[in-house]
């Protein structure tokens, strides 16, 4: 069957067998190997991607189910050469060890911060509870997500101050500043 999907902003049209799992389509057909393949039972979360801006585990969905939809993978997190704050947080706070669970963790964490910009530790832990990591106690993963939330908040605050200063300067009458 022929499907067309938009992945990380780019359209792909491919022939796929009806039984092809979405994770295999992404990895094998498109070479997007950042999405990992783990359990095939939706338990580990390493295959988490976004389908129409909602996290889903791609190991239990068929590629044909994605026809006409938008997908975002871990390869789509960075903005050009600039890493997403989630990616930066995982680097800064050592949120990965072997790295196998990391793409799914990052996709879930990015969704969380989009939905809830200042999550508590409990909210972070609840959100990533469907993501299994066999290397860590999740402590540095939680710190990585908090790091990203705090840095995004600081960036928003700086942008608001800059806008307020620009608006104040624009509304000042000519010649009033001396």
SVG drawing of the C-alpha trace seen along z (x, -y; Angstrom):
<svg xmlns="http://www.w3.org/2000/svg" viewBox="-4 -67 31 75">
<polyline fill="none" stroke="black" stroke-width="0.4" points="0.0,0.0 1.3,-3.5 1.4,-5.9 2.4,-9.6 3.5,-10.9 5.1,-14.2 8.1,-13.4 10.0,-16.2 8.5,-18.6 9.3,-16.6 6.8,-14.6 7.6,-10.9 5.7,-8.7 6.5,-5.0 5.1,-1.6 4.7,0.5 3.4,3.9 0.2,3.7 2.0,5.5 5.0,3.2 5.3,1.7 5.8,-2.1 9.1,-1.7 10.5,0.5 9.2,-1.9 11.0,-4.8 14.2,-2.9 14.5,-0.5 12.7,-2.3 13.6,-5.9 16.9,-5.5 15.6,-7.4 17.5,-5.2 17.1,-7.6 13.8,-5.9 14.9,-2.7 13.2,0.7 13.0,2.5 10.2,4.7 7.6,4.9 4.9,4.8 4.6,1.1 6.2,1.6 9.6,0.0 8.9,-3.3 12.2,-3.4 10.2,-3.7 8.3,-6.8 7.6,-9.3 4.9,-11.9 1.9,-11.3 0.1,-14.6 1.9,-16.1 0.9,-13.3 3.5,-10.8 2.9,-7.2 4.9,-4.0 5.7,-3.2 6.3,0.5 2.6,1.4 1.3,-0.8 1.4,0.1 3.0,-2.3 -0.3,-2.4 -2.0,-3.9 0.3,-7.0 -0.9,-7.7 -1.7,-11.4 -0.4,-12.2 2.5,-14.2 5.3,-12.4 8.1,-13.9 11.1,-11.8 14.1,-12.5 15.9,-13.7 13.3,-16.5 14.1,-17.9 17.1,-20.1 16.6,-23.4 19.3,-23.2 22.6,-23.0 21.0,-24.1 20.0,-21.4 16.6,-21.5 16.7,-22.4 15.7,-18.8 18.8,-17.6 20.9,-20.2 19.6,-19.2 20.4,-15.5 23.9,-16.5 24.4,-19.0 22.9,-16.7 24.2,-13.4 20.6,-12.2 21.8,-9.2 24.1,-6.3 23.9,-3.7 21.5,-6.0 19.1,-3.3 16.1,-4.8 17.1,-8.4 15.3,-9.1 11.9,-8.0 12.6,-9.8 13.4,-13.0 10.3,-12.8 8.1,-12.3 9.9,-15.1 9.6,-17.6 5.9,-16.9 5.6,-17.4 7.3,-20.8 5.1,-21.8 2.0,-21.0 3.3,-21.9 6.3,-24.3 7.1,-24.1 6.4,-20.5 7.1,-19.3 9.4,-16.3 6.3,-14.2 4.8,-15.3 8.0,-14.5 8.2,-11.1 4.6,-10.3 5.0,-11.4 8.1,-9.3 6.7,-6.3 6.0,-4.6 9.7,-4.9 12.0,-2.2 15.7,-2.8 17.7,0.1 20.9,-1.9 19.8,-4.7 17.6,-5.4 16.0,-8.2 17.5,-10.9 19.6,-12.5 16.8,-12.1 14.5,-14.1 17.2,-16.7 17.7,-16.9 14.0,-17.7 14.0,-20.3 17.1,-21.8 15.4,-22.2 12.2,-23.7 14.3,-26.2 16.3,-27.3 13.2,-27.7 11.6,-29.8 14.7,-32.0 14.6,-32.4 10.9,-33.3 11.6,-35.9 14.5,-37.4 12.4,-37.7 9.6,-39.3 12.0,-41.9 13.4,-42.6 9.9,-43.1 8.9,-45.4 12.0,-47.5 11.5,-47.8 7.8,-48.7 8.7,-51.3 11.4,-52.9 8.9,-53.0 6.2,-54.7 8.6,-57.3 8.0,-60.8 10.8,-62.0 13.3,-64.1 12.1,-62.9 15.3,-61.0 18.2,-63.2"/>
</svg>
